[in-house]
């Protein structure tokens, strides 16, 4: 029987390197693929070169073929442009979620299939399980709840899930590094990167000032009742729920509750004003069905580090949902992803927006 071929997304880090080693140990024919996404500045060029070099070292160590896939144009259009347009519209985007959808499990997935791969394997801490009783592939949280990355994968569907492997889904992070060392992988002690990959030193304000300086215009800081308290440095420098760095004085603590991009005003209010029960989502995607046909109960996670909260989800037009939480949620932020769970099973998700007209709509697509 011909061995199944798996393309392993290799970033040069510990996780993806261990994935390649485990796939080999399980008898797959393994090829390594590394994405070239950016080299716009000296700093990002150095990062790209380092990633590609480390991935090549691991591939040579494992004696597997290694390919570099040039996705700079599509990454610029689908991720960097989305990032800049969102901030320009007063939205706080999540480029990692969009990159997983458009690049890793979009362009790279298609390229892996073109290379003859039966599967694409990545170092995400999540699990894919086939449920024979339901006849469906299920996306589930990773065993390591502190490292679980299912939140950024809610866009995977029954088309892609049968061809995706997450070999680290049953591991804990400390086990990953120990196994990599045991196998003699040359990057076993490489530090983990947590920054936005295309922004040098994770200084996104400097990045915005360079590429969309027209949006970094000072304006008024105003309370929800209309009182002017001071001046802001430019709306993209702030996010919903922020308290520090506002440079204002008030009798009670005040937080950013809204970015009024139409009037270039930063709206601040009390902590209580940050809570709301209802929110809508655009560009909804579901792992087990094409669309939501009727209301259903779920648990909604409003940002990566948030705890899932009980809610009811309603269909809301084409590719839209309306979510009503049992208890009010704090700092619901337009542009972030709202991911729906049932226990440890991912049902799907959408991009948050507020339907009452107070925020702009951004759905992650470009004309």
Secondary structure as GFF3:
##gff-version 3
##sequence-region A 1 367
A	DSSP	beta_strand	5	9	.	.	.	ID=ss1
A	DSSP	alpha_helix	14	25	.	.	.	ID=ss2
A	DSSP	beta_strand	29	36	.	.	.	ID=ss3
A	DSSP	alpha_helix	42	62	.	.	.	ID=ss4
A	DSSP	beta_strand	65	70	.	.	.	ID=ss5
A	DSSP	alpha_helix	72	75	.	.	.	ID=ss6
A	DSSP	pi_helix	76	80	.	.	.	ID=ss7
A	DSSP	alpha_helix	81	88	.	.	.	ID=ss8
A	DSSP	alpha_helix	95	99	.	.	.	ID=ss9
A	DSSP	pi_helix	100	107	.	.	.	ID=ss10
A	DSSP	alpha_helix	108	114	.	.	.	ID=ss11
A	DSSP	beta_strand	119	121	.	.	.	ID=ss12
A	DSSP	beta_strand	126	131	.	.	.	ID=ss13
A	DSSP	beta_strand	136	141	.	.	.	ID=ss14
A	DSSP	three_ten_helix	150	153	.	.	.	ID=ss15
A	DSSP	three_ten_helix	161	163	.	.	.	ID=ss16
A	DSSP	beta_strand	164	165	.	.	.	ID=ss17
A	DSSP	alpha_helix	173	182	.	.	.	ID=ss18
A	DSSP	three_ten_helix	200	202	.	.	.	ID=ss19
A	DSSP	alpha_helix	204	211	.	.	.	ID=ss20
A	DSSP	three_ten_helix	213	215	.	.	.	ID=ss21
A	DSSP	beta_strand	219	223	.	.	.	ID=ss22
A	DSSP	beta_strand	228	232	.	.	.	ID=ss23
A	DSSP	three_ten_helix	235	237	.	.	.	ID=ss24
A	DSSP	beta_strand	255	260	.	.	.	ID=ss25
A	DSSP	beta_strand	265	269	.	.	.	ID=ss26
A	DSSP	three_ten_helix	271	274	.	.	.	ID=ss27
A	DSSP	beta_strand	275	286	.	.	.	ID=ss28
A	DSSP	beta_strand	296	301	.	.	.	ID=ss29
A	DSSP	beta_strand	309	315	.	.	.	ID=ss30
A	DSSP	beta_strand	321	330	.	.	.	ID=ss31
A	DSSP	beta_strand	337	342	.	.	.	ID=ss32
A	DSSP	beta_strand	345	353	.	.	.	ID=ss33
###
